[in-house]
Amino acid sequence: MTNNPIDTISANEAKKNISSGIPLRNVFITGTLNIENGSEWDKEMIIENCIIENLVCISIQFNKQVTIKNTHIKAASFDFCYFIGGLIIDSCQFDEYLDFNAGGHNSKGNFIIINGNHFRGFVNFFDCWFNGEISVNNNLFESGTNILSKTLWVSFDVPIVAQNNIGDLSIESECKSENI
């Protein structure tokens, strides 16, 4: 992953751009980029080669594909987000705990692809339901994840493809225990 943002913009400016359907590329985004919580999002969202201080998406139904590539995200949350149009997270770094709690819900034919990322904090998939294909490959989960938990209501209508990952993918809690 190499990201060398050219410009610095505020979270407010980034929100205006992305709300207008303009991809975020090659920018350092300061502050908290809060994507219209509790809404239905009908635009494709593209974030590439960025650094983001804080990305907050809570209770959003993304009807079009969300793509995050080659981006360093210091803090983020995707609680209760439905990725109906699919989700691609590729070659990114996340520094802190990342929550996808009670989300997923990609439509058949709209893939969720999590590939080649570095997750420094725990990644929570508690109560996620994946209706379409999902692949989780070539990632480093430093603090683990519960995506393959047997007891935390992570459901797959199509079997998950999870290959060549480093870290525990079967943690049976919503956070990494110090004893694990």
Backbone as CSV, one residue per row, in Angstrom:
resi,resn,N_x,N_y,N_z,CA_x,CA_y,CA_z,C_x,C_y,C_z
1,MET,0.840,-1.177,0.000,0.000,0.000,0.000,0.883,1.238,0.000
2,THR,0.688,2.050,-0.975,1.329,3.359,-0.994,0.253,4.385,-1.250
3,ASN,0.169,5.339,-0.370,-0.773,6.422,-0.616,-0.055,7.728,-0.348
4,ASN,-0.078,8.574,-1.311,0.588,9.863,-1.250,-0.401,10.946,-1.651
5,PRO,-1.307,11.289,-0.732,-2.300,12.302,-1.083,-1.653,13.605,-1.539
6,ILE,-2.257,14.211,-2.534,-1.745,15.451,-3.108,-2.241,16.653,-2.321
7,ASP,-3.510,16.617,-1.903,-4.137,17.757,-1.237,-4.701,17.352,0.115
8,THR,-4.930,18.352,0.950,-5.618,18.166,2.224,-6.962,18.868,2.132
9,ILE,-8.026,18.146,2.520,-9.357,18.757,2.538,-10.034,18.421,3.864
10,SER,-10.998,19.224,4.237,-11.749,18.967,5.465,-12.773,17.858,5.222
11,ALA,-13.227,17.275,6.315,-14.278,16.263,6.215,-15.541,16.852,5.597
12,ASN,-15.842,18.111,5.892,-17.026,18.757,5.295,-16.908,18.855,3.786
13,GLU,-15.727,19.239,3.299,-15.517,19.325,1.848,-15.604,17.937,1.216
14,ALA,-15.017,16.948,1.880,-15.073,15.572,1.372,-16.516,15.084,1.298
15,LYS,-17.321,15.420,2.311,-18.725,14.993,2.313,-19.494,15.642,1.163
16,LYS,-19.231,16.914,0.898,-19.891,17.584,-0.228,-19.549,16.888,-1.541
17,ASN,-18.272,16.551,-1.710,-17.845,15.876,-2.943,-18.512,14.513,-3.089
18,ILE,-18.426,13.717,-2.063,-18.950,12.352,-2.159,-20.475,12.358,-2.266
19,SER,-21.134,13.334,-1.641,-22.595,13.466,-1.762,-23.012,13.842,-3.176
20,SER,-22.094,14.472,-3.907,-22.352,14.849,-5.305,-21.926,13.761,-6.278
21,GLY,-21.446,12.637,-5.749,-21.011,11.541,-6.605,-19.590,11.678,-7.106
22,ILE,-18.834,12.621,-6.538,-17.441,12.831,-6.945,-16.550,11.904,-6.119
23,PRO,-15.752,11.049,-6.755,-14.855,10.166,-6.009,-13.847,10.969,-5.185
24,LEU,-13.448,10.403,-4.066,-12.377,10.985,-3.264,-11.093,10.278,-3.660
25,ARG,-10.180,11.028,-4.264,-8.912,10.448,-4.712,-7.762,11.370,-4.327
26,ASN,-6.705,10.762,-3.815,-5.447,11.469,-3.567,-5.597,12.643,-2.611
27,VAL,-6.410,12.470,-1.544,-6.577,13.546,-0.574,-6.384,13.031,0.851
28,PHE,-5.893,13.919,1.691,-5.842,13.698,3.132,-7.067,14.394,3.702
29,ILE,-7.928,13.643,4.379,-9.190,14.176,4.886,-9.077,14.345,6.393
30,THR,-9.165,15.613,6.833,-9.053,15.915,8.254,-10.430,15.941,8.899
31,GLY,-10.480,15.562,10.169,-11.741,15.574,10.900,-12.521,14.285,10.695
32,THR,-13.801,14.329,11.037,-14.675,13.158,10.944,-15.572,13.266,9.724
33,LEU,-15.375,12.348,8.785,-16.216,12.264,7.595,-17.413,11.383,7.952
34,ASN,-18.553,12.029,8.191,-19.766,11.346,8.621,-20.719,11.266,7.435
35,ILE,-20.948,10.051,6.945,-21.776,9.852,5.751,-23.237,9.672,6.153
36,GLU,-23.996,10.725,6.163,-25.454,10.750,6.351,-26.025,9.527,7.051
37,ASN,-25.770,9.421,8.327,-26.239,8.276,9.104,-27.748,8.124,9.029
38,GLY,-28.186,6.868,8.953,-29.607,6.568,8.903,-30.243,6.835,7.556
39,SER,-29.450,6.792,6.498,-29.977,7.153,5.177,-29.866,5.997,4.189
40,GLU,-30.446,6.208,3.047,-30.299,5.302,1.913,-29.420,6.025,0.904
41,TRP,-28.344,5.396,0.479,-27.327,6.014,-0.367,-27.437,5.409,-1.762
42,ASP,-27.767,6.220,-2.753,-27.995,5.723,-4.110,-26.890,6.091,-5.085
43,LYS,-25.736,6.474,-4.577,-24.591,6.810,-5.425,-23.461,5.824,-5.155
44,GLU,-22.684,5.551,-6.184,-21.477,4.770,-5.971,-20.525,5.613,-5.128
45,MET,-19.878,4.995,-4.163,-18.918,5.708,-3.323,-17.532,5.144,-3.596
46,ILE,-16.609,6.021,-4.017,-15.244,5.610,-4.348,-14.274,6.445,-3.528
47,ILE,-13.395,5.747,-2.804,-12.331,6.386,-2.037,-11.042,5.672,-2.417
48,GLU,-10.096,6.408,-3.008,-8.840,5.799,-3.461,-7.653,6.680,-3.103
49,ASN,-6.592,6.019,-2.643,-5.311,6.671,-2.385,-5.464,7.866,-1.446
50,CYS,-6.192,7.651,-0.356,-6.455,8.722,0.610,-5.916,8.355,1.988
51,ILE,-5.851,9.354,2.833,-5.668,9.171,4.266,-6.876,9.839,4.912
52,ILE,-7.565,9.103,5.782,-8.771,9.614,6.428,-8.596,9.509,7.937
53,GLU,-8.809,10.628,8.628,-8.691,10.609,10.085,-9.797,9.790,10.730
54,ASN,-11.045,9.972,10.292,-12.162,9.240,10.885,-13.304,9.157,9.875
55,LEU,-13.739,7.937,9.579,-14.843,7.690,8.647,-15.978,7.029,9.417
56,VAL,-17.144,7.686,9.466,-18.281,7.167,10.219,-19.457,6.948,9.272
57,CYS,-19.888,5.699,9.187,-21.058,5.317,8.393,-21.907,4.425,9.293
58,ILE,-23.016,4.949,9.790,-23.856,4.182,10.704,-25.270,4.108,10.146
59,SER,-25.768,2.885,10.049,-27.146,2.625,9.624,-27.450,3.223,8.250
60,ILE,-26.606,2.862,7.286,-26.779,3.343,5.914,-27.009,2.143,5.003
61,GLN,-27.928,2.281,4.084,-28.114,1.279,3.046,-27.458,1.809,1.780
62,PHE,-26.332,1.202,1.413,-25.613,1.575,0.197,-26.170,0.731,-0.952
63,ASN,-26.953,1.331,-1.821,-27.558,0.601,-2.937,-26.608,0.416,-4.108
64,LYS,-25.552,1.198,-4.162,-24.510,1.085,-5.193,-23.221,0.635,-4.516
65,GLN,-22.280,0.204,-5.312,-21.025,-0.315,-4.785,-20.238,0.745,-4.026
66,VAL,-19.638,0.314,-2.928,-18.699,1.124,-2.155,-17.313,0.544,-2.408
67,THR,-16.377,1.396,-2.842,-15.009,0.962,-3.130,-14.039,1.811,-2.326
68,ILE,-13.211,1.139,-1.532,-12.155,1.815,-0.777,-10.860,1.097,-1.127
69,LYS,-9.956,1.806,-1.805,-8.704,1.194,-2.257,-7.508,2.040,-1.846
70,ASN,-6.438,1.321,-1.468,-5.153,1.954,-1.223,-5.288,3.174,-0.314
71,THR,-6.027,3.004,0.776,-6.340,4.113,1.673,-5.978,3.751,3.107
72,HIS,-5.450,4.726,3.824,-5.111,4.580,5.238,-6.211,5.273,6.040
73,ILE,-6.938,4.486,6.827,-8.031,5.021,7.631,-7.661,4.836,9.100
74,LYS,-7.530,5.963,9.776,-7.094,5.909,11.169,-8.185,5.371,12.082
75,ALA,-9.432,5.791,11.885,-10.570,5.288,12.663,-11.774,5.197,11.729
76,ALA,-12.601,4.159,11.925,-13.775,3.991,11.060,-14.821,3.134,11.756
77,SER,-16.065,3.294,11.312,-17.156,2.460,11.786,-18.194,2.322,10.681
78,PHE,-18.667,1.088,10.497,-19.714,0.785,9.521,-20.867,0.039,10.204
79,ASP,-21.196,0.396,11.447,-22.267,-0.277,12.181,-23.579,-0.223,11.404
80,PHE,-24.276,-1.338,11.339,-25.621,-1.446,10.765,-25.682,-1.027,9.294
81,CYS,-24.578,-1.104,8.575,-24.575,-0.721,7.152,-24.891,-1.925,6.275
82,TYR,-25.771,-1.706,5.317,-26.137,-2.717,4.337,-25.462,-2.344,3.029
83,PHE,-24.637,-3.245,2.531,-23.906,-3.013,1.283,-24.619,-3.751,0.151
84,ILE,-25.840,-3.337,-0.146,-26.682,-3.972,-1.158,-25.947,-4.046,-2.498
85,GLY,-25.261,-2.975,-2.875,-24.551,-2.895,-4.150,-23.148,-3.463,-4.123
86,GLY,-22.731,-3.998,-2.983,-21.407,-4.586,-2.863,-20.416,-3.660,-2.185
87,LEU,-19.289,-4.246,-1.784,-18.233,-3.529,-1.074,-16.890,-4.099,-1.488
88,ILE,-15.967,-3.212,-1.835,-14.586,-3.619,-2.098,-13.694,-2.812,-1.170
89,ILE,-12.921,-3.515,-0.346,-11.874,-2.889,0.463,-10.590,-3.589,0.056
90,ASP,-9.691,-2.849,-0.594,-8.504,-3.450,-1.193,-7.261,-2.627,-0.875
91,SER,-6.240,-3.288,-0.342,-4.926,-2.680,-0.092,-5.012,-1.462,0.822
92,CYS,-5.778,-1.592,1.899,-5.963,-0.489,2.848,-5.359,-0.835,4.204
93,GLN,-5.179,0.197,5.014,-4.770,0.016,6.404,-5.788,0.698,7.301
94,PHE,-6.239,-0.042,8.325,-7.138,0.479,9.352,-6.390,0.383,10.678
95,ASP,-6.287,1.513,11.387,-5.466,1.554,12.595,-6.172,1.078,13.855
96,GLU,-7.498,1.214,13.926,-8.221,0.948,15.167,-9.304,-0.105,14.961
97,TYR,-9.980,-0.435,16.058,-11.130,-1.336,16.051,-12.071,-0.919,14.922
98,LEU,-12.537,-1.882,14.150,-13.408,-1.608,13.004,-14.693,-2.411,13.165
99,ASP,-15.837,-1.734,13.105,-17.113,-2.379,13.379,-17.994,-2.436,12.137
100,PHE,-18.388,-3.665,11.759,-19.387,-3.903,10.715,-20.660,-4.495,11.335
101,ASN,-20.788,-4.427,12.646,-21.870,-5.005,13.427,-23.236,-4.869,12.749
102,ALA,-23.968,-5.977,12.667,-25.343,-6.020,12.144,-25.445,-5.472,10.729
103,GLY,-24.467,-5.787,9.912,-24.460,-5.287,8.538,-24.308,-6.398,7.527
104,GLY,-23.682,-6.062,6.413,-23.506,-7.000,5.304,-24.588,-6.799,4.272
105,HIS,-25.428,-7.816,4.119,-26.633,-7.754,3.288,-26.363,-7.370,1.835
106,ASN,-25.261,-7.837,1.280,-25.032,-7.602,-0.149,-26.002,-8.456,-0.964
107,SER,-26.512,-7.906,-2.039,-27.415,-8.652,-2.918,-26.627,-9.681,-3.714
108,LYS,-27.293,-10.753,-4.086,-26.645,-11.757,-4.929,-26.118,-11.087,-6.191
109,GLY,-24.887,-11.411,-6.551,-24.249,-10.805,-7.717,-23.464,-9.544,-7.387
110,ASN,-23.622,-9.023,-6.177,-22.863,-7.854,-5.730,-21.917,-8.301,-4.624
111,PHE,-20.678,-8.440,-4.973,-19.671,-9.047,-4.118,-19.243,-8.130,-2.977
112,ILE,-18.859,-8.764,-1.880,-18.072,-8.096,-0.847,-16.686,-8.712,-0.947
113,ILE,-15.706,-7.863,-1.229,-14.324,-8.304,-1.407,-13.460,-7.524,-0.423
114,ILE,-12.806,-8.256,0.468,-11.886,-7.660,1.435,-10.544,-8.321,1.164
115,ASN,-9.634,-7.586,0.520,-8.424,-8.197,-0.020,-7.181,-7.347,0.246
116,GLY,-6.148,-7.993,0.763,-4.835,-7.364,0.856,-4.746,-6.201,1.821
117,ASN,-5.506,-6.261,2.914,-5.552,-5.161,3.871,-4.783,-5.477,5.143
118,HIS,-4.481,-4.432,5.892,-3.819,-4.545,7.187,-4.752,-3.932,8.235
119,PHE,-5.298,-4.791,9.088,-6.191,-4.354,10.157,-5.422,-4.442,11.468
120,ARG,-5.107,-3.302,12.052,-4.335,-3.285,13.296,-5.219,-3.596,14.497
121,GLY,-6.460,-3.128,14.491,-7.400,-3.404,15.573,-8.326,-4.547,15.202
122,PHE,-9.092,-4.991,16.167,-10.063,-6.062,15.959,-11.115,-5.629,14.931
123,VAL,-11.595,-6.575,14.112,-12.640,-6.298,13.126,-13.878,-7.111,13.510
124,ASN,-14.974,-6.402,13.815,-16.188,-7.015,14.351,-17.254,-7.206,13.274
125,PHE,-17.672,-8.460,13.078,-18.744,-8.803,12.143,-19.942,-9.421,12.875
126,PHE,-20.101,-9.148,14.167,-21.213,-9.694,14.946,-22.546,-9.411,14.246
127,ASP,-23.383,-10.425,14.120,-24.736,-10.322,13.574,-24.764,-9.794,12.137
128,CYS,-23.759,-10.130,11.344,-23.763,-9.761,9.921,-24.360,-10.902,9.103
129,TRP,-25.065,-10.541,8.068,-25.680,-11.518,7.171,-25.272,-11.153,5.754
130,PHE,-24.599,-12.086,5.101,-24.105,-11.872,3.744,-24.969,-12.683,2.786
131,ASN,-25.773,-11.989,1.979,-26.687,-12.647,1.053,-25.992,-13.085,-0.227
132,GLY,-24.963,-12.364,-0.632,-24.226,-12.668,-1.854,-22.822,-13.152,-1.531
133,GLU,-22.012,-13.227,-2.557,-20.651,-13.730,-2.418,-19.798,-12.780,-1.580
134,ILE,-18.919,-13.387,-0.770,-17.954,-12.626,0.016,-16.624,-13.354,-0.018
135,SER,-15.561,-12.586,-0.253,-14.215,-13.156,-0.181,-13.364,-12.274,0.720
136,VAL,-12.623,-12.947,1.586,-11.730,-12.293,2.538,-10.382,-12.974,2.361
137,ASN,-9.492,-12.341,1.601,-8.239,-12.989,1.219,-7.038,-12.070,1.416
138,ASN,-5.918,-12.692,1.798,-4.614,-12.018,1.833,-4.576,-10.818,2.769
139,ASN,-5.290,-10.907,3.894,-5.332,-9.815,4.862,-4.509,-10.155,6.096
140,LEU,-4.067,-9.120,6.790,-3.422,-9.261,8.088,-4.378,-8.708,9.137
141,PHE,-4.847,-9.585,10.031,-5.716,-9.204,11.142,-4.879,-9.277,12.418
142,GLU,-4.220,-8.183,12.770,-3.323,-8.177,13.933,-4.039,-8.560,15.218
143,SER,-5.252,-8.064,15.407,-6.011,-8.332,16.630,-7.163,-9.295,16.386
144,GLY,-7.202,-9.886,15.205,-8.198,-10.887,14.882,-9.533,-10.313,14.437
145,THR,-10.455,-11.250,14.171,-11.814,-10.918,13.746,-12.727,-12.084,14.110
146,ASN,-14.022,-11.853,14.054,-14.988,-12.913,14.345,-15.796,-13.300,13.107
147,ILE,-15.286,-13.018,11.931,-16.047,-13.298,10.707,-16.352,-14.790,10.536
148,LEU,-15.528,-15.659,11.099,-15.787,-17.098,11.016,-16.277,-17.671,12.350
149,SER,-16.782,-16.809,13.230,-17.322,-17.240,14.515,-18.470,-18.224,14.305
150,LYS,-18.575,-19.186,15.186,-19.678,-20.158,15.129,-20.847,-19.743,16.023
151,THR,-20.649,-18.763,16.906,-21.681,-18.439,17.899,-22.186,-16.997,17.832
152,LEU,-21.690,-16.181,16.940,-22.023,-14.750,16.961,-22.901,-14.317,15.794
153,TRP,-23.710,-15.212,15.272,-24.713,-14.878,14.261,-24.124,-14.233,13.015
154,VAL,-23.005,-14.741,12.566,-22.467,-14.328,11.267,-22.980,-15.357,10.266
155,SER,-23.784,-14.900,9.289,-24.477,-15.814,8.378,-24.067,-15.573,6.936
156,PHE,-23.979,-16.679,6.189,-23.597,-16.621,4.779,-24.595,-17.436,3.960
157,ASP,-25.291,-16.798,3.019,-26.151,-17.537,2.098,-25.316,-18.275,1.058
158,VAL,-24.161,-17.720,0.731,-23.187,-18.328,-0.175,-21.928,-18.539,0.660
159,PRO,-21.307,-19.717,0.621,-20.133,-19.949,1.457,-19.052,-18.881,1.240
160,ILE,-18.485,-18.423,2.346,-17.415,-17.432,2.300,-16.149,-18.069,1.731
161,VAL,-15.385,-17.289,0.994,-14.046,-17.684,0.562,-13.082,-16.879,1.421
162,ALA,-12.305,-17.562,2.247,-11.338,-16.900,3.128,-10.015,-17.649,3.014
163,GLN,-9.042,-17.024,2.342,-7.768,-17.692,2.077,-6.598,-16.752,2.345
164,ASN,-5.494,-17.357,2.765,-4.209,-16.669,2.902,-4.272,-15.453,3.821
165,ASN,-5.073,-15.549,4.876,-5.140,-14.480,5.865,-4.215,-14.805,7.025
166,ILE,-3.713,-13.770,7.671,-2.896,-13.927,8.865,-3.692,-13.354,10.027
167,GLY,-3.805,-14.132,11.105,-4.561,-13.720,12.280,-5.745,-14.642,12.493
168,ASP,-6.324,-14.562,13.677,-7.446,-15.414,14.058,-8.741,-14.856,13.481
169,LEU,-9.416,-15.634,12.633,-10.676,-15.217,12.017,-11.889,-15.781,12.751
170,SER,-11.668,-16.532,13.832,-12.758,-17.239,14.513,-12.907,-16.846,15.978
171,ILE,-12.597,-15.631,16.329,-12.722,-15.198,17.722,-14.202,-15.182,18.104
172,GLU,-14.521,-15.743,19.251,-15.913,-15.881,19.691,-16.316,-14.747,20.636
173,SER,-16.023,-13.529,20.249,-16.462,-12.352,21.007,-16.477,-11.164,20.057
174,GLU,-16.874,-10.003,20.583,-16.922,-8.794,19.766,-15.672,-7.937,19.918
175,CYS,-14.680,-8.485,20.582,-13.413,-7.763,20.704,-12.313,-8.763,20.998
176,LYS,-11.107,-8.338,20.810,-9.951,-9.188,21.073,-9.687,-9.197,22.565
177,SER,-9.727,-10.355,23.161,-9.424,-10.483,24.577,-7.917,-10.486,24.771
178,GLU,-7.479,-9.929,25.866,-6.045,-9.933,26.180,-5.553,-11.352,26.427
179,ASN,-6.469,-12.280,26.727,-6.087,-13.657,27.024,-5.994,-14.527,25.785
180,ILE,-6.380,-14.013,24.637,-6.397,-14.834,23.422,-5.027,-14.838,22.791
